[in-house]
Amino acid sequence: MFIAYIVVSSLLALVCLASGTAKVTSQPALVEQLGGLGVAAKHVPLLGALLVLGAVGLVVGIWVGALGVAAAGALALYFVGAIITHLRAGDAKGSVPTVALTLTSVTALVLGLLAL
């Protein structure tokens, strides 16, 4: 289970790091897209920072198991919030990638728990 945790967590961390970095740097296209979902531009860097911290937590969690489990759980909650944001904005189709990331986060959480 530990190797599966490393693989899933590493891939999820890469995606979160890329997305988080784009949000922290307030990429104009991303800010505009999120604005269409009702997210204020001033909140975009904070959302990015949460993703970057989650990615760091997943990577450090390879050595400190409890931190990885906590990071995976926090990311799952983050992505559930993102799904709700998409659905409230009437963007059900746009929430599909977020559903996949939620399921990946839950998978990392379960694998992390099994590896403890």
Disulfide bonds with the S-S distance in Angstrom:
none
